[in-house]
Amino acid sequence: MALIDQLEVVNCDSADQSGTGTGRKACPFDWDRVEAIELSDVSYRYTEEQTLASVQLAQQKGEVIIIKGIKSFTLSPLDPNISTAEGSGFETVTGEMPYKYTMISDGGVNLWKAYRKFNSKDRYNVKLYDAQGNTVMTETKGGDVKGFGLKMLHTGQYKGREGSNPAEYTTMLQFADLKEMDRMTWITAENLDYDANSDLDGINDIDITINPVAAAATEIVIKPFLNDKSHILLGTSVTDWRVKKNGVVIVPSGIATDENAKTVTFTVPATAGAEVYTVETYDTVAVSNVVNLLGVLYRGLPATVVVV
């Protein structure tokens, strides 16, 4: 299915449809129940069919960023600028204010720190998913499909847990172009092979440490912990890693994971003193250090050790 065949297909119940005439498009998107957003660069355009595989590949390439865990998403009403004529008292709208939404998320302090990295002006577009799995975007005047341009994206202060109330933080999203709302376009859940709320997630960062390596060793031993230190990365094969010796990629002849010892061991040719080894996760198809393991994305940045 091409992207154009996914857009604006009305698959909602007849009771949900509205309009002034037969065939009027009824939008199924629930703006009050946004549960996930997808950030992209301001120049990014959607050109291919939206599938779980295509979205996750875009994540691996760093083209889109998925944010979930949204508790509420509300419009901040803003009155238009109005001028009043003296004498008659007639009022004229001289300008409408841009759309502005308040998003409240819950999660730990590490997630809040990640959200703060996105604070910006004129940097991102945003695509939204509602609780039913529908997604909404916009179109340029030329018909290109993109996310809504954001003039401002800002996550504020961290509010820690209080009793049974979880930690939460507020993100403000101000849309840059009022007219983009007039050109909104959507894909209903029935025309997507994924549900953003259950199938999509952000990227899990991996902290890689390498055990000391002595000359003549035939193993490189690493500890690839998730950055919350909860557990190590499991279920990988040699093709999920990139090992370099003195800056040149080498292919280990074997790999072994020991969950008890919290290690992943690569079998390599005998090492020599002063050689430099670097290890990172890597996907050769996406040409990225983000790997996809059974639908879950992980990123382990390069770690280095010098043979002694």
C-alpha positions as CSV (number, residue, x, y, z in Angstrom):
1,M,0.0,0.0,0.0
2,A,1.3,3.4,-0.9
3,L,1.2,6.3,1.6
4,I,-1.5,8.1,-0.5
5,D,-3.7,5.1,-0.1
6,Q,-3.4,5.2,3.7
7,L,-4.3,8.9,4.1
8,E,-7.8,10.2,5.1
9,V,-9.6,6.9,4.7
10,V,-12.7,7.1,6.9
11,N,-13.1,3.9,8.9
12,C,-15.0,5.2,11.9
13,D,-18.5,4.2,13.0
14,S,-21.3,6.1,11.2
15,A,-22.3,7.7,14.4
16,D,-18.9,9.4,14.6
17,Q,-19.1,10.8,11.1
18,S,-20.1,14.4,10.6
19,G,-20.2,16.9,7.8
20,T,-22.6,19.0,5.7
21,G,-23.0,16.6,2.9
22,T,-22.6,13.1,1.6
23,G,-19.0,12.0,1.4
24,R,-17.6,14.6,3.7
25,K,-14.5,13.4,5.4
26,A,-15.0,12.6,9.1
27,C,-11.8,12.8,11.1
28,P,-11.4,10.0,13.7
29,F,-8.5,11.6,15.5
30,D,-9.1,12.2,19.2
31,W,-7.0,15.3,20.1
32,D,-7.9,15.0,23.8
33,R,-6.4,11.6,24.1
34,V,-3.0,11.8,22.5
35,E,-0.8,9.0,23.9
36,A,2.3,9.2,21.8
37,I,4.1,11.7,19.6
38,E,6.8,11.3,16.9
39,L,9.3,14.1,16.4
40,S,11.2,14.6,13.2
41,D,13.5,17.2,11.7
42,V,11.8,20.2,10.2
43,S,12.9,19.1,6.7
44,Y,11.7,15.5,7.1
45,R,8.8,14.3,4.8
46,Y,6.8,11.1,4.9
47,T,7.0,9.5,1.5
48,E,6.6,5.8,2.1
49,E,3.8,3.6,3.5
50,Q,3.7,4.0,7.3
51,T,4.4,0.5,8.8
52,L,6.0,-0.7,12.0
53,A,9.1,-1.7,9.9
54,S,9.4,1.7,8.2
55,V,8.9,3.7,11.5
56,Q,11.5,1.6,13.4
57,L,13.9,1.9,10.5
58,A,13.5,5.7,10.6
59,Q,14.2,5.5,14.3
60,Q,17.3,3.6,13.7
61,K,18.5,6.1,11.2
62,G,17.8,8.9,13.7
63,E,15.1,10.4,11.4
64,V,12.2,10.2,14.0
65,I,12.0,10.1,17.8
66,I,9.1,8.3,19.6
67,I,7.9,9.7,22.9
68,K,5.3,7.8,24.9
69,G,3.9,7.8,28.5
70,I,1.6,10.8,27.9
71,K,-1.0,11.3,30.6
72,S,-2.8,14.2,29.1
73,F,-2.6,16.4,26.1
74,T,-4.8,19.6,26.2
75,L,-5.3,22.6,24.1
76,S,-4.3,25.9,25.7
77,P,-7.1,28.3,24.3
78,L,-5.7,31.6,23.1
79,D,-8.0,34.5,22.2
80,P,-7.4,36.1,18.7
81,N,-6.1,39.6,18.4
82,I,-9.2,41.8,18.0
83,S,-9.5,45.5,17.1
84,T,-12.5,47.6,17.9
85,A,-13.7,50.5,15.8
86,E,-14.4,53.7,17.6
87,G,-17.9,54.9,17.5
88,S,-19.6,51.8,16.0
89,G,-17.9,49.3,18.3
90,F,-17.5,46.8,15.4
91,E,-14.8,44.3,16.1
92,T,-12.4,42.8,13.6
93,V,-10.1,39.9,14.1
94,T,-6.6,41.2,13.1
95,G,-4.7,38.0,13.8
96,E,-5.2,34.4,15.2
97,M,-2.8,32.9,17.7
98,P,-1.0,29.7,17.0
99,Y,-2.1,26.4,18.5
100,K,-0.5,25.6,21.8
101,Y,-0.8,22.3,23.7
102,T,0.2,21.2,27.1
103,M,1.5,17.6,27.4
104,I,1.9,15.9,30.8
105,S,4.1,12.8,31.1
106,D,5.1,10.6,33.9
107,G,8.3,8.7,34.4
108,G,11.6,8.7,36.2
109,V,14.2,11.4,36.3
110,N,16.3,9.7,33.5
111,L,13.3,10.0,31.1
112,W,12.8,13.6,32.2
113,K,16.4,14.3,31.4
114,A,16.0,12.8,27.9
115,Y,12.9,14.9,27.3
116,R,14.9,18.1,28.3
117,K,17.3,17.4,25.5
118,F,14.6,18.1,23.0
119,N,13.9,21.6,24.2
120,S,14.2,23.8,21.1
121,K,12.8,26.4,18.8
122,D,12.0,25.8,15.1
123,R,13.9,22.4,15.2
124,Y,11.2,19.7,15.1
125,N,8.0,18.6,13.4
126,V,5.5,16.5,15.3
127,K,3.2,13.7,14.3
128,L,0.6,12.5,16.9
129,Y,-1.0,9.2,17.8
130,D,-4.3,9.0,19.8
131,A,-5.5,6.3,22.2
132,Q,-7.2,4.4,19.4
133,G,-4.0,4.2,17.3
134,N,-4.9,6.8,14.7
135,T,-2.2,9.2,13.6
136,V,-2.4,12.8,12.4
137,M,0.0,14.9,10.4
138,T,-0.3,17.8,8.0
139,E,0.5,18.6,4.3
140,T,2.4,21.4,2.7
141,K,0.7,23.5,0.0
142,G,2.6,21.4,-2.5
143,G,1.1,18.2,-1.0
144,D,4.1,16.9,0.9
145,V,3.2,15.0,4.1
146,K,5.0,16.1,7.2
147,G,4.6,16.6,10.9
148,F,3.2,19.9,12.3
149,G,6.0,22.4,12.6
150,L,6.9,23.3,16.2
151,K,7.8,26.9,17.0
152,M,8.6,25.9,20.6
153,L,9.1,22.5,22.3
154,H,9.9,22.8,26.0
155,T,9.8,20.4,28.9
156,G,9.8,22.2,32.2
157,Q,10.6,21.3,35.8
158,Y,10.6,17.8,37.2
159,K,8.0,17.1,39.9
160,G,9.1,14.1,41.9
161,R,6.8,11.3,43.2
162,E,4.5,12.2,46.1
163,G,3.0,9.3,48.0
164,S,1.0,7.3,45.4
165,N,1.3,10.0,42.8
166,P,4.0,9.3,40.2
167,A,6.6,11.8,39.1
168,E,5.5,14.0,36.2
169,Y,6.6,16.8,34.0
170,T,5.0,19.2,31.6
171,T,5.9,19.8,28.0
172,M,4.7,22.8,26.0
173,L,4.2,22.4,22.2
174,Q,3.5,25.6,20.2
175,F,2.7,25.0,16.6
176,A,4.5,27.3,14.2
177,D,2.0,27.7,11.4
178,L,-1.7,28.1,12.1
179,K,-2.6,27.1,8.5
180,E,-1.1,23.6,9.0
181,M,-4.1,22.7,11.1
182,D,-6.3,23.5,8.1
183,R,-4.2,21.1,6.0
184,M,-4.1,18.3,8.6
185,T,-4.2,14.7,7.2
186,W,-4.5,11.4,9.1
187,I,-4.2,7.7,8.9
188,T,-6.8,5.6,10.8
189,A,-5.7,2.7,13.0
190,E,-7.3,0.3,10.6
191,N,-4.8,1.3,7.9
192,L,-1.7,0.9,10.1
193,D,-0.1,-2.5,10.9
194,Y,1.1,-1.2,14.3
195,D,-0.3,0.5,17.4
196,A,2.0,3.3,18.6
197,N,0.9,2.7,22.2
198,S,1.9,-1.0,22.3
199,D,4.3,-1.6,19.3
200,L,6.4,1.6,19.3
201,D,8.8,2.8,21.9
202,G,11.9,4.9,22.3
203,I,15.5,3.7,22.0
204,N,17.0,2.0,25.0
205,D,20.5,3.2,25.6
206,I,23.2,0.7,26.5
207,D,26.4,1.6,28.5
208,I,29.2,-0.6,27.3
209,T,32.3,-1.2,29.4
210,I,35.2,-3.4,28.3
211,N,37.2,-5.6,30.6
212,P,41.0,-5.1,30.5
213,V,42.7,-7.0,27.7
214,A,46.1,-8.5,28.0
215,A,48.5,-9.2,25.1
216,A,47.9,-12.6,23.4
217,A,44.3,-12.7,24.6
218,T,41.7,-14.3,22.2
219,E,38.6,-12.8,23.9
220,I,37.2,-9.3,24.2
221,V,34.8,-9.2,27.2
222,I,32.2,-6.4,27.6
223,K,29.4,-5.6,30.0
224,P,26.5,-4.0,28.0
225,F,24.2,-2.7,30.7
226,L,21.0,-0.8,30.1
227,N,21.7,2.7,31.4
228,D,19.4,2.2,34.4
229,K,21.8,-0.7,35.4
230,S,18.9,-3.1,35.6
231,H,20.2,-5.8,33.2
232,I,22.5,-6.5,30.3
233,L,21.6,-6.6,26.6
234,L,20.6,-10.2,25.8
235,G,19.9,-12.1,22.6
236,T,22.5,-10.5,20.3
237,S,24.5,-12.2,17.6
238,V,27.8,-11.1,16.0
239,T,25.9,-9.2,13.3
240,D,24.4,-6.9,16.0
241,W,27.9,-5.6,16.9
242,R,30.8,-3.8,15.3
243,V,34.2,-4.5,16.6
244,K,37.2,-2.5,15.4
245,K,40.9,-3.1,15.9
246,N,43.0,0.0,15.4
247,G,40.1,1.6,13.6
248,V,39.5,-1.3,11.2
249,V,36.4,-3.4,11.4
250,I,37.0,-7.1,12.3
251,V,34.4,-9.9,12.5
252,P,34.7,-12.0,15.7
253,S,34.6,-15.7,15.1
254,G,32.2,-16.3,18.0
255,I,30.1,-14.6,20.6
256,A,28.8,-15.8,24.0
257,T,26.5,-14.2,26.5
258,D,26.7,-15.0,30.2
259,E,23.6,-13.6,32.0
260,N,24.9,-14.5,35.4
261,A,28.3,-12.9,34.9
262,K,26.6,-10.0,33.0
263,T,29.1,-10.3,30.1
264,V,29.2,-10.7,26.4
265,T,32.4,-12.3,25.1
266,F,33.8,-12.0,21.5
267,T,36.3,-14.4,20.1
268,V,39.0,-12.6,18.2
269,P,42.5,-13.4,16.9
270,A,45.3,-13.1,19.5
271,T,45.8,-9.5,20.6
272,A,49.1,-7.6,20.7
273,G,50.3,-4.9,23.1
274,A,49.1,-1.4,22.4
275,E,46.3,-2.5,20.0
276,V,43.1,-0.4,20.4
277,Y,39.7,-2.2,20.3
278,T,36.4,-0.5,20.0
279,V,33.0,-2.1,20.4
280,E,29.5,-0.8,19.7
281,T,26.1,-2.0,18.6
282,Y,25.6,-1.7,14.9
283,D,23.0,-2.4,12.2
284,T,24.5,-2.6,8.7
285,V,21.2,-2.1,7.0
286,A,20.2,1.1,8.8
287,V,23.9,2.1,8.9
288,S,23.4,3.0,12.5
289,N,24.5,2.1,16.0
290,V,20.8,1.4,16.9
291,V,19.9,-2.3,16.5
292,N,16.4,-3.9,16.4
293,L,16.1,-7.0,18.5
294,L,12.6,-8.6,18.2
295,G,11.0,-5.2,17.8
296,V,12.9,-3.4,20.6
297,L,15.5,-0.8,19.7
298,Y,18.9,-0.6,21.5
299,R,21.9,1.8,21.1
300,G,25.3,1.1,22.5
301,L,27.8,3.9,21.8
302,P,31.5,2.9,21.1
303,A,33.6,1.8,24.1
304,T,37.4,1.5,23.8
305,V,40.1,-0.5,25.4
306,V,43.9,-0.6,24.9
307,V,45.7,-3.9,25.1
308,V,48.3,-3.9,27.8
